[in-house]
Amino acid sequence: MTAWQNLINQPGAIIADGAMGTMLQQAGLKAGELPTLWNVEHADRVRAVHGAYLAAGARILLTNTFSGNRFCLAKHGLAARVDELNIAGARILRAEIEAQKKQGEALVAGDIGPSGELLSPLGRLLFTEAVTGFAEQARALIEGGADIIWIETMADLEEVRAAVEGTRKASAAIPIIATLTFDTHGRTMMGVKPETAAAALNEWGVAALGGNCGNGPDEMLTVIEKMHNAVRDAILVAKSNAGAPELVNGATVYRAAPGTMAEAARQLRAAGARIIGGCCGTMPAHIAAMAKAVLS
């Protein structure tokens, strides 16, 4: 039995981690600086973030590789370092799981974010090129020790399909989680509805599916309800921001308190979400409160 099967076969909700970017900014990440590069330049700080989420109760944690595909890295002149940065990201998380003696209890989720490009015909990125790029990243994450691949913050279903196909090229067997961001009047920026996404992802055979990021837990609750109605048997994922983002003195602020996110976690679980965590603005205190809310 794989680590994923062992986890998912246990009853009850499963807690995922919170924001990586928010925590790295507190640790000194500057505006415009590439978080993925910290896997080699500040590995200790990245590992500390993972450690805090593990201690808070997270059992699925995402590697610090959201911008680790060749398309994002190329904008920083780092396309040749895909393998290095993704392998390092997975190994950092694996090392922290082992240090906290939670091997087998917590999973390394290899994080794959969007390419940052529009796929043809709307943009210049060909579907086959996207598949190749995502396969490259997935292969490196798996080499680094990822238990699962987590595709997140997507807006275009075709890009999700490219990421799924790319992951399958890297490994035919590794479980895939895929989440989209529904922050534009209940749809993604590309106009995808939650129920449409759920049906497509379910057909593509992902292990779990859902939403992440967005404008806060209220919006996520609607997403989960629609997905649950569309695909009753799917394992659903909810990873909302800690409230709607607000710009205060040039900085993005998320105002939802841990107690607010804890109540949201209860509501999301009741609506059908099985894997519950947080995205931007969600910190270890939020995750600990959410874990207590749905696990106690």
Buried (B, 14 or more C-beta within 10 A) or exposed (E): EEBBEEBBEEEEBBBBBBBBBBBBBEBEBEEEEBBBBBBBEBBEBBBBBBBBBBEBBBBBBBBBBBBBBBBBBBEBEBBEBBBBBBBBBBBBBBBBBEEBEBEEEBBBBBBBBBBEBBBBEEEEBBBEBBBBBBBBBBBBBBBBBBBBBBBBBBBBBBBBBBBBBBBBBBBEEBBBBBBBBBBBEEBBEBEBBBBBBBBBBBEBEBBBBBBBBBBBBBBBBBBBBBBBEBBEEBBBBBBBBBBBBEEEEEEBEBEBEBEBBBBBBBBBBEBBBBBBBBBBBBBBBBBBBBBBBBBE
